[in-house]
Amino acid sequence: MLRRTLIALLPLALLVLLPVIFRERTAAPAANADRLVIITPHTESIRYEFDRAFRTYYHEQTGRELVIDWRSPGGT
């Protein structure tokens, strides 16, 4: 009985742990990084893609780091 329970819970544990193990690590922003505040109703996936791409573009254009501060008013 205990063995069946452990076998059943193993896939669930992997489902929870794998995203934590393989997530992209981001370094803490530099103290002198530029800051951009964006108010948006978009979902987390859209914000993530925009954040990653725009910070890369900004760094290529200016040579400076950028921190994006997302503000979500809630609702639609």
N, CA, C and O atoms as a CHARMM CRD file, in Angstrom:
* protein
*
  304
    1    1 MET  N      0.82700  -1.19300   0.00000 PROA 1      0.00000
    2    1 MET  CA     0.00000   0.00000   0.00000 PROA 1      0.00000
    3    1 MET  C      0.87200   1.25800   0.00000 PROA 1      0.00000
    4    1 MET  O      0.63200   2.17800  -0.78200 PROA 1      0.00000
    5    2 LEU  N      1.86700   1.30000   0.86200 PROA 2      0.00000
    6    2 LEU  CA     2.74900   2.46100   0.93600 PROA 2      0.00000
    7    2 LEU  C      3.53300   2.61900  -0.36000 PROA 2      0.00000
    8    2 LEU  O      3.75600   3.73200  -0.83700 PROA 2      0.00000
    9    3 ARG  N      3.94000   1.50100  -0.91400 PROA 3      0.00000
   10    3 ARG  CA     4.70900   1.54200  -2.16000 PROA 3      0.00000
   11    3 ARG  C      3.85900   2.09800  -3.30900 PROA 3      0.00000
   12    3 ARG  O      4.36300   2.87900  -4.11600 PROA 3      0.00000
   13    4 ARG  N      2.59800   1.71600  -3.39500 PROA 4      0.00000
   14    4 ARG  CA     1.69700   2.23400  -4.41900 PROA 4      0.00000
   15    4 ARG  C      1.51800   3.74000  -4.28000 PROA 4      0.00000
   16    4 ARG  O      1.51000   4.46700  -5.27400 PROA 4      0.00000
   17    5 THR  N      1.37800   4.19700  -3.05500 PROA 5      0.00000
   18    5 THR  CA     1.21000   5.62300  -2.80200 PROA 5      0.00000
   19    5 THR  C      2.44900   6.39500  -3.24100 PROA 5      0.00000
   20    5 THR  O      2.33500   7.44600  -3.87100 PROA 5      0.00000
   21    6 LEU  N      3.63000   5.88200  -2.91200 PROA 6      0.00000
   22    6 LEU  CA     4.86800   6.54600  -3.31300 PROA 6      0.00000
   23    6 LEU  C      5.02400   6.56200  -4.82400 PROA 6      0.00000
   24    6 LEU  O      5.46600   7.56300  -5.38700 PROA 6      0.00000
   25    7 ILE  N      4.67400   5.48300  -5.48100 PROA 7      0.00000
   26    7 ILE  CA     4.75600   5.42300  -6.94300 PROA 7      0.00000
   27    7 ILE  C      3.76700   6.40500  -7.57000 PROA 7      0.00000
   28    7 ILE  O      4.06900   7.01700  -8.59500 PROA 7      0.00000
   29    8 ALA  N      2.61600   6.55700  -6.97800 PROA 8      0.00000
   30    8 ALA  CA     1.61300   7.48500  -7.50000 PROA 8      0.00000
   31    8 ALA  C      2.02900   8.93600  -7.27300 PROA 8      0.00000
   32    8 ALA  O      1.71900   9.79700  -8.09800 PROA 8      0.00000
   33    9 LEU  N      2.72200   9.22400  -6.17900 PROA 9      0.00000
   34    9 LEU  CA     3.11300  10.59700  -5.87000 PROA 9      0.00000
   35    9 LEU  C      4.39500  11.03800  -6.57500 PROA 9      0.00000
   36    9 LEU  O      4.66000  12.23700  -6.66700 PROA 9      0.00000
   37   10 LEU  N      5.18300  10.10800  -7.06500 PROA 10     0.00000
   38   10 LEU  CA     6.43900  10.44700  -7.73500 PROA 10     0.00000
   39   10 LEU  C      6.22100  11.32600  -8.96900 PROA 10     0.00000
   40   10 LEU  O      6.91800  12.33200  -9.10300 PROA 10     0.00000
   41   11 PRO  N      5.29600  11.00600  -9.87400 PROA 11     0.00000
   42   11 PRO  CA     5.07800  11.90500 -11.02100 PROA 11     0.00000
   43   11 PRO  C      4.60700  13.30100 -10.59700 PROA 11     0.00000
   44   11 PRO  O      4.98100  14.29800 -11.21400 PROA 11     0.00000
   45   12 LEU  N      3.79700  13.36800  -9.55800 PROA 12     0.00000
   46   12 LEU  CA     3.34200  14.66100  -9.06200 PROA 12     0.00000
   47   12 LEU  C      4.51500  15.47500  -8.51900 PROA 12     0.00000
   48   12 LEU  O      4.61600  16.67400  -8.78100 PROA 12     0.00000
   49   13 ALA  N      5.38600  14.83600  -7.77600 PROA 13     0.00000
   50   13 ALA  CA     6.56400  15.52500  -7.24100 PROA 13     0.00000
   51   13 ALA  C      7.46000  16.01100  -8.37400 PROA 13     0.00000
   52   13 ALA  O      7.98600  17.12200  -8.31000 PROA 13     0.00000
   53   14 LEU  N      7.64100  15.20200  -9.40200 PROA 14     0.00000
   54   14 LEU  CA     8.44400  15.62000 -10.55800 PROA 14     0.00000
   55   14 LEU  C      7.79600  16.78900 -11.28000 PROA 14     0.00000
   56   14 LEU  O      8.48900  17.70300 -11.72600 PROA 14     0.00000
   57   15 LEU  N      6.49400  16.77000 -11.39700 PROA 15     0.00000
   58   15 LEU  CA     5.76800  17.84800 -12.04300 PROA 15     0.00000
   59   15 LEU  C      5.96200  19.17200 -11.31400 PROA 15     0.00000
   60   15 LEU  O      6.03600  20.22500 -11.94700 PROA 15     0.00000
   61   16 VAL  N      6.04400  19.12400 -10.01400 PROA 16     0.00000
   62   16 VAL  CA     6.23500  20.33600  -9.21500 PROA 16     0.00000
   63   16 VAL  C      7.70600  20.76300  -9.21500 PROA 16     0.00000
   64   16 VAL  O      7.99000  21.95800  -9.29500 PROA 16     0.00000
   65   17 LEU  N      8.63200  19.83100  -9.12900 PROA 17     0.00000
   66   17 LEU  CA    10.04500  20.17300  -8.98200 PROA 17     0.00000
   67   17 LEU  C     10.76200  20.53500 -10.28300 PROA 17     0.00000
   68   17 LEU  O     11.65800  21.37900 -10.26400 PROA 17     0.00000
   69   18 LEU  N     10.40100  19.93300 -11.39300 PROA 18     0.00000
   70   18 LEU  CA    11.12300  20.19300 -12.63700 PROA 18     0.00000
   71   18 LEU  C     11.11100  21.65700 -13.07100 PROA 18     0.00000
   72   18 LEU  O     12.16600  22.16300 -13.45200 PROA 18     0.00000
   73   19 PRO  N      9.98500  22.36600 -13.03600 PROA 19     0.00000
   74   19 PRO  CA    10.03700  23.78600 -13.39600 PROA 19     0.00000
   75   19 PRO  C     10.92800  24.61600 -12.45300 PROA 19     0.00000
   76   19 PRO  O     11.56800  25.57400 -12.88600 PROA 19     0.00000
   77   20 VAL  N     10.96400  24.25500 -11.20700 PROA 20     0.00000
   78   20 VAL  CA    11.80700  24.97100 -10.25200 PROA 20     0.00000
   79   20 VAL  C     13.28200  24.72900 -10.55300 PROA 20     0.00000
   80   20 VAL  O     14.09800  25.64700 -10.46900 PROA 20     0.00000
   81   21 ILE  N     13.61500  23.50500 -10.90000 PROA 21     0.00000
   82   21 ILE  CA    15.01200  23.15900 -11.18200 PROA 21     0.00000
   83   21 ILE  C     15.48800  23.80500 -12.47100 PROA 21     0.00000
   84   21 ILE  O     16.61600  24.29500 -12.52600 PROA 21     0.00000
   85   22 PHE  N     14.65900  23.82000 -13.51300 PROA 22     0.00000
   86   22 PHE  CA    15.09300  24.27700 -14.82400 PROA 22     0.00000
   87   22 PHE  C     14.72100  25.71400 -15.16800 PROA 22     0.00000
   88   22 PHE  O     14.92400  26.13000 -16.30800 PROA 22     0.00000
   89   23 ARG  N     14.18900  26.47900 -14.23600 PROA 23     0.00000
   90   23 ARG  CA    13.83400  27.85700 -14.56500 PROA 23     0.00000
   91   23 ARG  C     15.08200  28.68000 -14.83500 PROA 23     0.00000
   92   23 ARG  O     16.17400  28.37400 -14.35700 PROA 23     0.00000
   93   24 GLU  N     14.88800  29.72400 -15.60800 PROA 24     0.00000
   94   24 GLU  CA    15.99300  30.60000 -15.97800 PROA 24     0.00000
   95   24 GLU  C     16.39400  31.44500 -14.77200 PROA 24     0.00000
   96   24 GLU  O     15.56300  32.10300 -14.14700 PROA 24     0.00000
   97   25 ARG  N     17.66000  31.41000 -14.47000 PROA 25     0.00000
   98   25 ARG  CA    18.16700  32.19700 -13.34500 PROA 25     0.00000
   99   25 ARG  C     18.48800  33.60400 -13.82300 PROA 25     0.00000
  100   25 ARG  O     19.13100  33.78000 -14.85800 PROA 25     0.00000
  101   26 THR  N     18.04400  34.59700 -13.07800 PROA 26     0.00000
  102   26 THR  CA    18.35800  35.97500 -13.42300 PROA 26     0.00000
  103   26 THR  C     19.16100  36.58300 -12.29600 PROA 26     0.00000
  104   26 THR  O     18.86200  36.38900 -11.11800 PROA 26     0.00000
  105   27 ALA  N     20.16600  37.30900 -12.67100 PROA 27     0.00000
  106   27 ALA  CA    21.00500  37.97600 -11.68000 PROA 27     0.00000
  107   27 ALA  C     20.27200  39.20400 -11.14700 PROA 27     0.00000
  108   27 ALA  O     19.39800  39.75600 -11.81500 PROA 27     0.00000
  109   28 ALA  N     20.62700  39.61300  -9.96700 PROA 28     0.00000
  110   28 ALA  CA    20.04400  40.81300  -9.39300 PROA 28     0.00000
  111   28 ALA  C     20.46600  42.01400 -10.23100 PROA 28     0.00000
  112   28 ALA  O     21.62100  42.09900 -10.64800 PROA 28     0.00000
  113   29 PRO  N     19.54700  42.94400 -10.48100 PROA 29     0.00000
  114   29 PRO  CA    19.90100  44.09300 -11.31000 PROA 29     0.00000
  115   29 PRO  C     20.93200  44.98400 -10.62200 PROA 29     0.00000
  116   29 PRO  O     20.98000  45.08900  -9.39600 PROA 29     0.00000
  117   30 ALA  N     21.74100  45.61200 -11.44300 PROA 30     0.00000
  118   30 ALA  CA    22.75900  46.51800 -10.90900 PROA 30     0.00000
  119   30 ALA  C     22.07500  47.72500 -10.27500 PROA 30     0.00000
  120   30 ALA  O     20.96800  48.09900 -10.66300 PROA 30     0.00000
  121   31 ALA  N     22.73800  48.32300  -9.30800 PROA 31     0.00000
  122   31 ALA  CA    22.17000  49.46900  -8.60700 PROA 31     0.00000
  123   31 ALA  C     21.97200  50.65500  -9.54500 PROA 31     0.00000
  124   31 ALA  O     21.08400  51.47800  -9.32900 PROA 31     0.00000
  125   32 ASN  N     22.79300  50.74200 -10.57800 PROA 32     0.00000
  126   32 ASN  CA    22.69900  51.87000 -11.49700 PROA 32     0.00000
  127   32 ASN  C     21.89700  51.54000 -12.76100 PROA 32     0.00000
  128   32 ASN  O     21.98500  52.26600 -13.75000 PROA 32     0.00000
  129   33 ALA  N     21.12700  50.46700 -12.74000 PROA 33     0.00000
  130   33 ALA  CA    20.33300  50.05800 -13.90000 PROA 33     0.00000
  131   33 ALA  C     19.20200  51.04900 -14.12300 PROA 33     0.00000
  132   33 ALA  O     18.63600  51.59200 -13.17400 PROA 33     0.00000
  133   34 ASP  N     18.88100  51.27700 -15.39700 PROA 34     0.00000
  134   34 ASP  CA    17.74200  52.12500 -15.73100 PROA 34     0.00000
  135   34 ASP  C     16.45900  51.38700 -15.37100 PROA 34     0.00000
  136   34 ASP  O     16.43200  50.15700 -15.30900 PROA 34     0.00000
  137   35 ARG  N     15.40200  52.14700 -15.13500 PROA 35     0.00000
  138   35 ARG  CA    14.14000  51.54300 -14.71500 PROA 35     0.00000
  139   35 ARG  C     13.02200  52.01100 -15.63300 PROA 35     0.00000
  140   35 ARG  O     12.92100  53.19700 -15.94700 PROA 35     0.00000
  141   36 LEU  N     12.18900  51.08200 -16.05800 PROA 36     0.00000
  142   36 LEU  CA    11.05000  51.37400 -16.90900 PROA 36     0.00000
  143   36 LEU  C      9.80800  50.79700 -16.24400 PROA 36     0.00000
  144   36 LEU  O      9.76500  49.60800 -15.92700 PROA 36     0.00000
  145   37 VAL  N      8.79500  51.63700 -16.03400 PROA 37     0.00000
  146   37 VAL  CA     7.54200  51.18900 -15.43300 PROA 37     0.00000
  147   37 VAL  C      6.52400  51.02600 -16.55100 PROA 37     0.00000
  148   37 VAL  O      6.29000  51.95500 -17.32400 PROA 37     0.00000
  149   38 ILE  N      5.91500  49.84200 -16.63900 PROA 38     0.00000
  150   38 ILE  CA     4.91500  49.55400 -17.66700 PROA 38     0.00000
  151   38 ILE  C      3.62700  49.12000 -16.97900 PROA 38     0.00000
  152   38 ILE  O      3.62400  48.20700 -16.15400 PROA 38     0.00000
  153   39 ILE  N      2.53700  49.78900 -17.33300 PROA 39     0.00000
  154   39 ILE  CA     1.21000  49.41900 -16.83400 PROA 39     0.00000
  155   39 ILE  C      0.54600  48.60500 -17.93500 PROA 39     0.00000
  156   39 ILE  O      0.36500  49.10100 -19.04700 PROA 39     0.00000
  157   40 THR  N      0.18400  47.37200 -17.63900 PROA 40     0.00000
  158   40 THR  CA    -0.33800  46.47900 -18.66600 PROA 40     0.00000
  159   40 THR  C     -1.37200  45.51100 -18.11000 PROA 40     0.00000
  160   40 THR  O     -1.28300  45.09700 -16.95400 PROA 40     0.00000
  161   41 PRO  N     -2.35700  45.15000 -18.93700 PROA 41     0.00000
  162   41 PRO  CA    -3.30800  44.11800 -18.53600 PROA 41     0.00000
  163   41 PRO  C     -2.89200  42.72900 -19.01500 PROA 41     0.00000
  164   41 PRO  O     -3.61500  41.75900 -18.78600 PROA 41     0.00000
  165   42 HSD  N     -1.73200  42.61800 -19.68100 PROA 42     0.00000
  166   42 HSD  CA    -1.33300  41.36200 -20.29800 PROA 42     0.00000
  167   42 HSD  C     -0.95300  40.29200 -19.28100 PROA 42     0.00000
  168   42 HSD  O     -0.65400  40.57900 -18.12200 PROA 42     0.00000
  169   43 THR  N     -0.97600  39.04700 -19.75600 PROA 43     0.00000
  170   43 THR  CA    -0.67400  37.90800 -18.89800 PROA 43     0.00000
  171   43 THR  C      0.82900  37.80800 -18.64300 PROA 43     0.00000
  172   43 THR  O      1.63200  38.48900 -19.28100 PROA 43     0.00000
  173   44 GLU  N      1.18500  36.94900 -17.70300 PROA 44     0.00000
  174   44 GLU  CA     2.58600  36.75500 -17.32200 PROA 44     0.00000
  175   44 GLU  C      3.43100  36.26900 -18.48900 PROA 44     0.00000
  176   44 GLU  O      4.58300  36.68100 -18.62100 PROA 44     0.00000
  177   45 SER  N      2.89000  35.40800 -19.33400 PROA 45     0.00000
  178   45 SER  CA     3.67400  34.88700 -20.45600 PROA 45     0.00000
  179   45 SER  C      4.01900  35.98600 -21.45500 PROA 45     0.00000
  180   45 SER  O      5.13400  36.01100 -21.97600 PROA 45     0.00000
  181   46 ILE  N      3.09800  36.88000 -21.72600 PROA 46     0.00000
  182   46 ILE  CA     3.37300  38.00000 -22.62600 PROA 46     0.00000
  183   46 ILE  C      4.38000  38.94200 -21.99800 PROA 46     0.00000
  184   46 ILE  O      5.29800  39.40300 -22.67600 PROA 46     0.00000
  185   47 ARG  N      4.22800  39.23500 -20.72400 PROA 47     0.00000
  186   47 ARG  CA     5.18500  40.12000 -20.03500 PROA 47     0.00000
  187   47 ARG  C      6.57400  39.51400 -20.02500 PROA 47     0.00000
  188   47 ARG  O      7.55700  40.23300 -20.20200 PROA 47     0.00000
  189   48 TYR  N      6.67900  38.20700 -19.82200 PROA 48     0.00000
  190   48 TYR  CA     7.97600  37.53800 -19.79400 PROA 48     0.00000
  191   48 TYR  C      8.68400  37.67000 -21.13700 PROA 48     0.00000
  192   48 TYR  O      9.86100  38.02800 -21.19000 PROA 48     0.00000
  193   49 GLU  N      7.97100  37.38100 -22.21800 PROA 49     0.00000
  194   49 GLU  CA     8.57700  37.45000 -23.54800 PROA 49     0.00000
  195   49 GLU  C      9.00100  38.87400 -23.87800 PROA 49     0.00000
  196   49 GLU  O     10.10100  39.08900 -24.38600 PROA 49     0.00000
  197   50 PHE  N      8.14600  39.84200 -23.59800 PROA 50     0.00000
  198   50 PHE  CA     8.48600  41.23300 -23.86400 PROA 50     0.00000
  199   50 PHE  C      9.67100  41.67400 -23.02000 PROA 50     0.00000
  200   50 PHE  O     10.58200  42.33200 -23.52100 PROA 50     0.00000
  201   51 ASP  N      9.66200  41.31600 -21.74500 PROA 51     0.00000
  202   51 ASP  CA    10.72800  41.69300 -20.82000 PROA 51     0.00000
  203   51 ASP  C     12.07900  41.17800 -21.30400 PROA 51     0.00000
  204   51 ASP  O     13.04900  41.93200 -21.37300 PROA 51     0.00000
  205   52 ARG  N     12.13600  39.91500 -21.63100 PROA 52     0.00000
  206   52 ARG  CA    13.39400  39.30200 -22.06900 PROA 52     0.00000
  207   52 ARG  C     13.90200  39.94600 -23.35300 PROA 52     0.00000
  208   52 ARG  O     15.07600  40.30500 -23.44600 PROA 52     0.00000
  209   53 ALA  N     13.02700  40.09200 -24.33900 PROA 53     0.00000
  210   53 ALA  CA    13.43700  40.63300 -25.63100 PROA 53     0.00000
  211   53 ALA  C     13.80500  42.11500 -25.53200 PROA 53     0.00000
  212   53 ALA  O     14.80500  42.53800 -26.11200 PROA 53     0.00000
  213   54 PHE  N     13.01800  42.90300 -24.81100 PROA 54     0.00000
  214   54 PHE  CA    13.28700  44.33900 -24.74900 PROA 54     0.00000
  215   54 PHE  C     14.54800  44.64500 -23.93900 PROA 54     0.00000
  216   54 PHE  O     15.30700  45.54500 -24.29500 PROA 54     0.00000
  217   55 ARG  N     14.77700  43.89800 -22.84500 PROA 55     0.00000
  218   55 ARG  CA    16.00800  44.13600 -22.08600 PROA 55     0.00000
  219   55 ARG  C     17.24300  43.82600 -22.92300 PROA 55     0.00000
  220   55 ARG  O     18.24100  44.54300 -22.84700 PROA 55     0.00000
  221   56 THR  N     17.18100  42.75600 -23.72800 PROA 56     0.00000
  222   56 THR  CA    18.29100  42.42500 -24.62100 PROA 56     0.00000
  223   56 THR  C     18.48900  43.52900 -25.65300 PROA 56     0.00000
  224   56 THR  O     19.61900  43.96000 -25.88000 PROA 56     0.00000
  225   57 TYR  N     17.41200  43.99400 -26.27900 PROA 57     0.00000
  226   57 TYR  CA    17.48000  45.06800 -27.26700 PROA 57     0.00000
  227   57 TYR  C     18.03900  46.34200 -26.63200 PROA 57     0.00000
  228   57 TYR  O     18.91300  46.98800 -27.20900 PROA 57     0.00000
  229   58 TYR  N     17.54600  46.69800 -25.46800 PROA 58     0.00000
  230   58 TYR  CA    17.98700  47.91900 -24.78400 PROA 58     0.00000
  231   58 TYR  C     19.48000  47.85600 -24.47600 PROA 58     0.00000
  232   58 TYR  O     20.19800  48.84000 -24.65000 PROA 58     0.00000
  233   59 HSD  N     19.93900  46.70400 -24.02200 PROA 59     0.00000
  234   59 HSD  CA    21.36400  46.54900 -23.70600 PROA 59     0.00000
  235   59 HSD  C     22.21800  46.66000 -24.96800 PROA 59     0.00000
  236   59 HSD  O     23.29000  47.26400 -24.93000 PROA 59     0.00000
  237   60 GLU  N     21.76600  46.09000 -26.07600 PROA 60     0.00000
  238   60 GLU  CA    22.50800  46.18400 -27.34000 PROA 60     0.00000
  239   60 GLU  C     22.57100  47.61500 -27.84200 PROA 60     0.00000
  240   60 GLU  O     23.59100  48.03300 -28.39000 PROA 60     0.00000
  241   61 GLN  N     21.48400  48.37700 -27.66100 PROA 61     0.00000
  242   61 GLN  CA    21.43000  49.74500 -28.16900 PROA 61     0.00000
  243   61 GLN  C     22.17100  50.74800 -27.29300 PROA 61     0.00000
  244   61 GLN  O     22.82000  51.65900 -27.80700 PROA 61     0.00000
  245   62 THR  N     22.07900  50.58500 -25.97100 PROA 62     0.00000
  246   62 THR  CA    22.62700  51.59200 -25.06300 PROA 62     0.00000
  247   62 THR  C     23.83100  51.11200 -24.27400 PROA 62     0.00000
  248   62 THR  O     24.61000  51.92700 -23.78000 PROA 62     0.00000
  249   63 GLY  N     23.99700  49.80300 -24.14800 PROA 63     0.00000
  250   63 GLY  CA    25.07700  49.26900 -23.32500 PROA 63     0.00000
  251   63 GLY  C     24.76700  49.33400 -21.84200 PROA 63     0.00000
  252   63 GLY  O     25.64500  49.08200 -21.01700 PROA 63     0.00000
  253   64 ARG  N     23.53600  49.66800 -21.49000 PROA 64     0.00000
  254   64 ARG  CA    23.13300  49.79700 -20.08800 PROA 64     0.00000
  255   64 ARG  C     22.11700  48.72000 -19.74100 PROA 64     0.00000
  256   64 ARG  O     21.41400  48.20300 -20.61000 PROA 64     0.00000
  257   65 GLU  N     22.05100  48.39300 -18.45800 PROA 65     0.00000
  258   65 GLU  CA    21.08100  47.40800 -17.96300 PROA 65     0.00000
  259   65 GLU  C     19.73300  48.09000 -17.74700 PROA 65     0.00000
  260   65 GLU  O     19.66900  49.29500 -17.50000 PROA 65     0.00000
  261   66 LEU  N     18.66200  47.31200 -17.84100 PROA 66     0.00000
  262   66 LEU  CA    17.31700  47.83500 -17.67400 PROA 66     0.00000
  263   66 LEU  C     16.52800  46.92000 -16.74700 PROA 66     0.00000
  264   66 LEU  O     16.60100  45.69600 -16.85400 PROA 66     0.00000
  265   67 VAL  N     15.78400  47.51900 -15.84700 PROA 67     0.00000
  266   67 VAL  CA    14.85000  46.78900 -14.98200 PROA 67     0.00000
  267   67 VAL  C     13.45500  47.24000 -15.35100 PROA 67     0.00000
  268   67 VAL  O     13.15300  48.43300 -15.32400 PROA 67     0.00000
  269   68 ILE  N     12.59900  46.28500 -15.69900 PROA 68     0.00000
  270   68 ILE  CA    11.21500  46.61700 -16.03200 PROA 68     0.00000
  271   68 ILE  C     10.32700  46.32300 -14.83400 PROA 68     0.00000
  272   68 ILE  O     10.29500  45.20100 -14.32700 PROA 68     0.00000
  273   69 ASP  N      9.61800  47.33400 -14.39600 PROA 69     0.00000
  274   69 ASP  CA     8.70900  47.22600 -13.25500 PROA 69     0.00000
  275   69 ASP  C      7.28500  47.12100 -13.80800 PROA 69     0.00000
  276   69 ASP  O      6.71100  48.11200 -14.25900 PROA 69     0.00000
  277   70 TRP  N      6.72200  45.90500 -13.76800 PROA 70     0.00000
  278   70 TRP  CA     5.41300  45.65800 -14.33300 PROA 70     0.00000
  279   70 TRP  C      4.32700  46.03200 -13.32900 PROA 70     0.00000
  280   70 TRP  O      4.38800  45.63700 -12.16400 PROA 70     0.00000
  281   71 ARG  N      3.34100  46.79000 -13.78200 PROA 71     0.00000
  282   71 ARG  CA     2.19200  47.14400 -12.95800 PROA 71     0.00000
  283   71 ARG  C      0.94300  46.61600 -13.64800 PROA 71     0.00000
  284   71 ARG  O      0.70700  46.89600 -14.82300 PROA 71     0.00000
  285   72 SER  N      0.15800  45.86400 -12.92400 PROA 72     0.00000
  286   72 SER  CA    -1.05900  45.28800 -13.47700 PROA 72     0.00000
  287   72 SER  C     -2.25000  45.81600 -12.67700 PROA 72     0.00000
  288   72 SER  O     -2.39200  45.50600 -11.49400 PROA 72     0.00000
  289   73 PRO  N     -3.11000  46.62000 -13.32900 PROA 73     0.00000
  290   73 PRO  CA    -4.23700  47.20900 -12.59400 PROA 73     0.00000
  291   73 PRO  C     -5.29900  46.19300 -12.20700 PROA 73     0.00000
  292   73 PRO  O     -6.16300  46.48500 -11.37900 PROA 73     0.00000
  293   74 GLY  N     -5.24700  45.00100 -12.79600 PROA 74     0.00000
  294   74 GLY  CA    -6.23600  43.98300 -12.49400 PROA 74     0.00000
  295   74 GLY  C     -7.48400  44.17400 -13.33200 PROA 74     0.00000
  296   74 GLY  O     -7.74700  45.26600 -13.83600 PROA 74     0.00000
  297   75 GLY  N     -8.22100  43.14600 -13.47100 PROA 75     0.00000
  298   75 GLY  CA    -9.42200  43.20700 -14.28400 PROA 75     0.00000
  299   75 GLY  C     -9.10000  43.23700 -15.76400 PROA 75     0.00000
  300   75 GLY  O     -7.98400  42.91300 -16.17200 PROA 75     0.00000
  301   76 THR  N    -10.08200  43.62800 -16.56800 PROA 76     0.00000
  302   76 THR  CA    -9.86200  43.71100 -18.01400 PROA 76     0.00000
  303   76 THR  C    -10.20700  45.08500 -18.51800 PROA 76     0.00000
  304   76 THR  O    -10.08700  45.35200 -19.71400 PROA 76     0.00000
